[in-house]
Amino acid sequence: MSLNVSLPIELENRVREHVASGLYGSASEVIREALRLFEAYQQAQAGSLQLLKSDIAKGMVDVRAARVSVVNMDNIKSEGRKKK
């Protein structure tokens, strides 16, 4: 498959710099690697979001079961400062 892509000059320059560094043999290699990294980043983000949703769900179970209490941040700060 062949695909032509237009890039802003800043991105074009970055692609050229990566090729010039010798780490990549062509602009296509740079773009392929960038897409692989982008997909890995998206998967990591999705995993983090899923963990966050799971933690929130656990917290809500605790709220419904009355296993939570009001937190006094001033007391927490005071206790933390005492431990320095």
Secondary structure, DSSP 8 states (H G I E B T S, - for coil): --------HHHHHHHHHHHHTTS-SSHHHHHHHHHHHHHHHHHHHHHHHHHHHHHHHHHHHHHHTT------HHHHHHHHHHT-
